[in-house]
Amino acid sequence: MEYIGTIFLNKVFGMFSVFEENCMDNNKYANYIIAVDLDDTLLTTNKEVSNYTLDVLNRCKENGFSIAVSSTRGYSTCYRIADLISADYICCQSGNMIVDKNKTVIYKNSFDQTDVAELIDHFSKYTQDIIIDSDFDLIGHTTQAFADKWGALLCDLATLKTIPAYKLCVGFEDSYRSII
């Protein structure tokens, strides 16, 4: 049995470790995906990807592995990091959306639109800061300052109710909380 080495994510130190790596045949591992979480796994405490990690991922890709970013975060946040590491897939929104490197949606499971509309109606009585984490963007009915702080696009409430939602975030006192 050919031993290719062990790659594991060390959550304590947030870095990759590679042991006893032997020469691998290109594309031998074309049916394998290495999925990496972001915070304290792929990203350092400074929210960066180390050169060492980039080197390990590049060597894995050279040997046929596919790379996937996997996170509870939304697509817009994951994309920047996925692009940096040349990821083949992004599994975001807590697994409720999977997108390939060409931005083709492979799978999505957003909340029921009727439920989201009812929640928007309810919370709009108490705050003007409502943001939806949608397919590819954060979109909200909010102030320009709040939208700028969270990187959200602006729209009216009627439009917001029609947008597929993975998270509904409601702002209170210059912060926001995920409601669903």
C-alpha positions in Angstrom: 0.0 0.0 0.0 1.5 3.3 -1.1 1.7 5.8 1.8 1.3 9.4 0.7 1.5 11.1 4.0 -0.9 12.5 6.5 -2.4 16.0 6.2 -4.4 17.2 9.1 -5.7 20.5 10.4 -4.4 21.3 13.8 -7.2 23.5 15.2 -5.1 24.4 18.2 -2.4 26.1 16.2 -4.5 26.9 13.1 -1.9 25.5 10.7 -1.3 22.6 8.4 1.1 19.8 9.3 2.4 17.4 6.8 4.2 14.2 7.8 6.3 11.7 5.7 5.1 13.1 2.4 6.2 10.9 -0.5 6.1 11.8 -4.2 2.5 11.7 -5.5 1.3 11.0 -9.0 -0.4 14.0 -10.6 -4.2 13.7 -10.7 -4.0 10.4 -8.7 -6.2 12.2 -6.1 -8.6 13.9 -8.5 -11.6 12.4 -6.7 -10.5 13.8 -3.3 -11.5 17.1 -1.7 -9.6 18.8 1.1 -12.2 21.0 2.9 -10.9 23.6 5.2 -12.6 25.8 7.7 -11.5 29.4 8.0 -11.2 30.8 11.5 -8.3 29.3 13.4 -7.8 26.6 10.8 -7.0 28.1 7.4 -6.7 31.6 8.7 -4.1 32.7 11.3 -5.2 34.8 14.3 -4.5 37.8 12.0 -7.1 36.6 9.6 -4.5 35.8 6.9 -3.4 32.7 5.1 0.3 31.9 5.9 2.8 31.3 3.1 3.4 27.8 4.5 -0.4 27.0 4.2 -0.5 28.3 0.6 2.5 26.2 -0.3 0.9 23.0 1.2 -2.4 23.7 -0.6 -0.6 24.4 -3.9 1.3 21.1 -3.6 -2.0 19.3 -2.9 -3.6 20.9 -6.0 -0.6 20.0 -8.1 -1.2 16.4 -7.1 -4.8 16.3 -8.1 -6.7 17.2 -4.9 -9.5 19.6 -5.0 -9.7 22.3 -2.4 -12.9 23.6 -0.8 -13.5 26.4 1.7 -16.1 25.3 4.2 -17.6 27.8 6.6 -20.7 29.1 8.3 -19.9 32.5 6.7 -21.7 33.8 3.7 -20.4 33.6 0.1 -19.2 37.2 -0.1 -16.9 36.6 2.9 -15.6 33.2 1.7 -15.0 34.2 -1.9 -12.0 36.5 -1.1 -10.2 33.7 0.7 -11.2 31.0 -1.7 -9.8 33.1 -4.6 -6.6 33.6 -2.7 -6.0 29.8 -2.2 -7.5 28.9 -5.7 -10.2 26.8 -4.1 -12.3 24.7 -6.4 -15.4 24.9 -4.2 -17.0 27.1 -1.6 -19.3 25.4 0.9 -20.8 28.4 2.8 -23.9 29.4 4.7 -23.4 26.4 7.1 -23.5 24.0 4.2 -26.6 25.5 2.7 -24.9 26.8 -0.4 -22.1 25.1 -2.5 -20.6 27.0 -5.4 -17.8 26.0 -7.7 -14.8 28.2 -8.8 -16.9 29.5 -11.8 -19.6 30.7 -9.4 -22.0 28.0 -10.5 -24.3 27.1 -7.7 -24.2 23.4 -7.2 -26.6 23.3 -4.2 -28.6 25.8 -2.2 -31.1 25.6 0.6 -32.3 29.0 1.6 -35.1 29.8 4.2 -38.7 29.7 3.2 -39.5 33.1 1.6 -42.8 33.5 3.4 -41.1 33.0 6.8 -38.5 35.6 5.9 -41.1 38.1 4.8 -43.0 37.7 8.1 -39.8 38.2 10.1 -38.9 41.3 8.1 -42.4 42.7 8.7 -42.0 42.0 12.4 -38.5 43.4 12.9 -39.1 46.5 10.7 -41.4 47.8 13.5 -38.4 48.0 15.8 -35.3 48.8 13.7 -34.5 50.0 10.2 -31.3 47.9 10.1 -32.2 44.6 8.5 -29.7 42.7 6.4 -30.1 39.4 4.5 -27.1 37.2 3.8 -28.2 36.1 0.3 -26.7 34.0 -2.5 -23.7 36.2 -3.3 -24.1 39.4 -1.3 -25.3 41.0 1.9 -28.3 43.0 1.0 -30.2 45.2 3.4 -32.8 47.9 4.2 -30.7 50.0 6.4 -28.8 53.3 6.8 -25.8 53.9 4.5 -23.5 53.9 7.5 -24.7 50.5 8.6 -24.5 49.1 5.1 -21.0 50.4 4.7 -20.0 48.9 8.0 -21.1 45.4 7.0 -20.5 45.7 3.3 -24.2 45.4 2.4 -26.0 46.5 -0.7 -29.1 48.7 -0.1 -32.7 48.0 -1.2 -36.2 48.7 -0.1 -38.2 46.4 2.3 -40.4 45.1 -0.5 -37.4 43.9 -2.5 -35.7 42.5 0.5 -38.6 40.2 1.1 -38.1 38.6 -2.3 -34.4 37.8 -1.9 -33.3 34.2 -1.0 -32.0 34.3 2.6 -29.6 32.1 4.5 -29.3 34.5 7.4 -31.5 37.4 8.5 -29.5 39.9 10.5 -31.2 42.7 12.5 -29.4 45.7 13.8 -29.7 47.0 17.3 -27.5 49.8 18.7 -24.9 49.7 15.8 -24.4 45.9 16.0 -26.3 43.1 14.4 -27.6 39.7 15.4 -28.4 36.8 13.3 -32.1 35.9 13.8 -32.3 32.9 11.5 
